[in-house]
Amino acid sequence: MNTMIAHESNKYLPHIPVLLHEVVESLQINVGKDYLDCTFGAGGYSSAILAKGGAVTALDQDQYVERFALTLSEKYGERCSFVHSNFSEGYTKL
């Protein structure tokens, strides 16, 4: 799965998630189960989780990547949400 990742120069750089198949396989994704992607980037892992029926809350501190989350939200609706935050700050779903 090739995705494009935004760079602060506002150009897009190609991005290929590392070990995507292995990560998705090890997560044993279940339909409707919630997953937290703490380093969203261009959304490669989140996209794979959503495609398998999971729900994703994605975190990223990079202001340029929210557009990728919006694209996934348009496709998967409420199963995809994005929080502009650094993973080190943690996340509590209310």
Backbone as JSON, one array per atom type, in Angstrom:
{
  "sequence": "MNTMIAHESNKYLPHIPVLLHEVVESLQINVGKDYLDCTFGAGGYSSAILAKGGAVTALDQDQYVERFALTLSEKYGERCSFVHSNFSEGYTKL",
  "N": [[0.85, -1.16, 0.0], [0.9, 1.96, -1.07], [1.17, 5.19, 0.14], [0.85, 8.73, 0.38], [2.83, 11.05, 2.07], [2.65, 14.05, 3.86], [4.94, 16.73, 3.86], [6.72, 19.22, 5.68], [7.47, 21.15, 3.87], [5.36, 21.3, 2.29], [5.18, 19.62, 0.19], [4.52, 16.43, -1.26], [5.6, 13.3, -0.22], [6.48, 9.99, -1.15], [5.3, 7.19, 0.75], [5.7, 4.13, 2.32], [4.21, 1.89, 4.41], [5.99, 0.15, 6.89], [6.35, -3.32, 7.31], [3.58, -3.83, 7.06], [1.74, -5.96, 6.48], [2.48, -7.85, 8.43], [1.98, -6.46, 10.81], [-0.81, -5.97, 10.65], [-1.72, -8.61, 10.58], [-0.83, -9.54, 13.11], [-2.39, -8.01, 14.8], [-4.87, -9.14, 14.63], [-7.44, -8.23, 13.64], [-10.73, -7.32, 14.47], [-14.08, -6.96, 13.42], [-15.63, -3.93, 14.15], [-14.14, -3.57, 16.49], [-12.13, -1.36, 18.5], [-9.26, 0.53, 17.65], [-6.13, 2.11, 18.28], [-4.13, 4.34, 16.66], [-1.17, 5.6, 17.13], [0.78, 7.01, 15.8], [-0.03, 8.31, 13.24], [0.69, 9.42, 10.64], [0.66, 9.06, 7.19], [-1.48, 7.44, 7.21], [-1.39, 4.7, 6.57], [-1.39, 2.26, 8.14], [-3.74, 2.66, 9.61], [-5.61, 2.77, 7.53], [-5.51, 0.13, 6.6], [-6.48, -1.24, 8.85], [-9.07, -0.19, 9.03], [-10.1, -1.1, 6.6], [-10.38, -3.76, 7.16], [-12.49, -3.75, 8.85], [-12.23, -2.72, 11.4], [-12.33, -0.05, 13.89], [-10.84, 3.15, 14.08], [-8.98, 5.38, 16.07], [-6.95, 7.96, 15.45], [-3.8, 9.41, 16.16], [-1.66, 12.2, 15.74], [1.02, 14.48, 15.69], [1.76, 16.07, 13.61], [0.81, 18.71, 11.68], [0.16, 18.59, 9.02], [-0.92, 16.14, 8.28], [-3.59, 15.7, 8.81], [-5.32, 15.92, 6.66], [-5.16, 13.46, 5.4], [-6.44, 11.84, 7.21], [-8.99, 12.92, 7.04], [-9.73, 12.09, 4.5], [-9.9, 9.33, 4.93], [-11.96, 9.36, 6.81], [-14.08, 10.25, 5.26], [-14.46, 8.03, 3.68], [-14.85, 5.89, 5.52], [-16.48, 6.84, 7.5], [-17.77, 7.3, 10.78], [-16.14, 5.4, 11.9], [-13.56, 6.2, 11.78], [-11.51, 8.44, 13.36], [-9.7, 11.46, 14.1], [-7.13, 12.86, 16.08], [-5.39, 15.69, 16.77], [-2.47, 15.47, 18.14], [0.38, 14.69, 20.19], [1.7, 11.46, 20.59], [2.92, 11.0, 23.03], [1.53, 12.48, 24.83], [-0.62, 11.05, 25.47], [-3.96, 9.6, 25.39], [-7.38, 9.8, 26.08], [-10.37, 8.35, 25.64], [-13.46, 9.76, 25.81]],
  "CA": [[0.0, 0.0, 0.0], [1.62, 3.22, -1.16], [0.44, 6.39, 0.51], [1.68, 9.93, 0.28], [2.92, 11.72, 3.36], [2.93, 15.47, 3.72], [6.18, 17.21, 4.44], [6.55, 20.62, 6.05], [7.67, 22.0, 2.69], [4.07, 21.2, 1.63], [5.27, 18.68, -0.93], [4.16, 15.09, -0.84], [6.66, 12.31, -0.38], [5.91, 8.64, -1.08], [5.48, 6.51, 2.03], [5.25, 2.75, 2.35], [4.25, 1.41, 5.79], [6.92, -0.97, 7.11], [5.76, -4.52, 7.91], [2.13, -3.66, 7.13], [1.07, -7.26, 6.54], [2.79, -8.47, 9.73], [1.28, -5.72, 11.86], [-2.24, -6.25, 10.53], [-1.92, -10.01, 10.97], [-0.65, -9.71, 14.55], [-3.49, -7.34, 15.5], [-6.07, -9.98, 14.54], [-8.49, -7.21, 13.62], [-12.12, -7.76, 14.56], [-15.07, -5.97, 12.99], [-16.19, -3.13, 15.23], [-13.21, -3.37, 17.6], [-11.45, -0.07, 18.46], [-7.8, 0.51, 17.57], [-5.51, 3.42, 18.44], [-2.92, 4.53, 15.86], [-0.52, 6.72, 17.82], [1.66, 7.74, 14.88], [-0.86, 8.17, 12.06], [1.42, 9.69, 9.4], [-0.22, 9.13, 6.02], [-2.63, 6.59, 7.46], [-1.26, 3.36, 5.99], [-1.86, 1.23, 9.07], [-5.15, 2.95, 9.9], [-6.37, 2.38, 6.35], [-5.59, -1.34, 6.59], [-7.36, -1.63, 9.96], [-10.43, 0.18, 8.63], [-10.5, -1.99, 5.5], [-10.72, -5.06, 7.76], [-13.69, -3.59, 9.66], [-11.96, -2.11, 12.7], [-12.53, 1.39, 14.06], [-9.54, 3.73, 14.42], [-8.72, 6.74, 16.52], [-5.57, 8.21, 15.03], [-3.12, 10.56, 16.75], [-0.41, 12.64, 15.12], [1.31, 15.88, 16.0], [2.05, 16.76, 12.36], [-0.36, 19.45, 11.23], [-0.1, 18.35, 7.61], [-1.48, 14.82, 7.99], [-5.03, 15.62, 9.06], [-6.01, 15.75, 5.37], [-5.24, 12.02, 5.13], [-7.49, 11.33, 8.1], [-10.27, 13.36, 6.49], [-10.02, 11.2, 3.37], [-10.37, 8.06, 5.5], [-13.26, 9.61, 7.45], [-15.08, 10.31, 4.2], [-14.69, 6.66, 3.2], [-15.26, 4.95, 6.57], [-17.4, 7.49, 8.43], [-17.46, 7.43, 12.2], [-15.14, 4.42, 12.34], [-12.24, 6.84, 11.72], [-11.44, 9.79, 13.95], [-8.33, 11.97, 14.18], [-6.84, 13.8, 17.16], [-4.11, 16.35, 16.58], [-1.82, 15.32, 19.44], [1.59, 13.87, 20.24], [1.39, 10.21, 21.3], [3.45, 11.06, 24.39], [0.55, 13.16, 25.69], [-1.66, 10.08, 25.8], [-5.3, 9.85, 24.86], [-8.45, 9.18, 26.83], [-11.63, 8.47, 24.92], [-14.54, 10.06, 26.75]],
  "C": [[0.9, 1.24, 0.0], [0.71, 4.33, -0.72], [1.39, 7.55, 0.34], [1.68, 10.6, 1.64], [3.32, 13.17, 3.14], [4.23, 15.81, 4.42], [6.01, 18.69, 4.72], [6.79, 21.58, 4.89], [6.4, 22.03, 1.84], [4.14, 20.4, 0.34], [4.91, 17.31, -0.39], [5.27, 14.12, -1.18], [6.03, 10.92, -0.32], [6.24, 7.98, 0.26], [4.92, 5.1, 1.92], [5.35, 2.26, 3.79], [5.14, 0.16, 5.9], [6.17, -2.11, 7.8], [4.24, -4.44, 8.04], [1.41, -5.0, 7.3], [1.27, -7.89, 7.92], [2.05, -7.77, 10.87], [-0.21, -6.03, 11.84], [-2.54, -7.67, 10.97], [-1.82, -10.18, 12.49], [-1.76, -9.03, 15.36], [-4.76, -8.19, 15.54], [-7.33, -9.1, 14.61], [-9.88, -7.83, 13.59], [-13.03, -6.62, 14.15], [-15.64, -5.26, 14.21], [-15.28, -2.89, 16.42], [-12.47, -2.04, 17.41], [-9.93, -0.25, 18.49], [-7.29, 1.94, 17.66], [-4.21, 3.45, 17.65], [-2.23, 5.78, 16.38], [0.45, 7.52, 16.96], [1.05, 7.61, 13.48], [-0.11, 8.38, 10.74], [0.49, 9.86, 8.23], [-1.37, 8.15, 6.11], [-2.57, 5.19, 6.9], [-1.79, 2.26, 6.88], [-3.34, 1.43, 9.38], [-6.03, 2.5, 8.75], [-6.56, 0.86, 6.3], [-6.53, -1.85, 7.68], [-8.82, -1.36, 9.59], [-10.95, -0.74, 7.54], [-10.92, -3.37, 6.02], [-11.91, -4.95, 8.72], [-13.48, -3.01, 11.04], [-12.31, -0.63, 12.71], [-11.22, 1.97, 14.58], [-9.67, 5.13, 14.96], [-7.25, 6.96, 16.26], [-5.04, 9.48, 15.68], [-1.91, 10.91, 15.89], [-0.22, 14.11, 15.45], [1.55, 16.71, 14.74], [0.79, 17.41, 11.82], [-0.74, 19.15, 9.78], [-0.82, 17.03, 7.32], [-2.98, 14.71, 8.22], [-5.81, 15.42, 7.76], [-6.14, 14.27, 5.01], [-6.33, 11.38, 5.98], [-8.87, 11.73, 7.58], [-10.69, 12.48, 5.31], [-10.55, 9.86, 3.88], [-11.73, 8.22, 6.16], [-14.38, 9.67, 6.42], [-15.44, 8.9, 3.72], [-15.31, 5.76, 4.26], [-16.16, 5.58, 7.64], [-16.88, 7.56, 9.85], [-16.46, 6.41, 12.72], [-13.73, 5.0, 12.33], [-12.31, 8.23, 12.34], [-9.97, 10.16, 14.13], [-8.22, 12.96, 15.32], [-5.46, 14.37, 16.91], [-3.41, 16.39, 17.94], [-0.55, 14.49, 19.28], [1.26, 12.62, 21.07], [1.88, 10.23, 22.74], [2.5, 11.75, 25.36], [-0.56, 12.21, 26.11], [-3.0, 10.47, 25.21], [-6.3, 9.1, 25.71], [-9.73, 9.42, 26.07], [-12.74, 8.66, 25.93], [-15.8, 9.3, 26.42]]
}
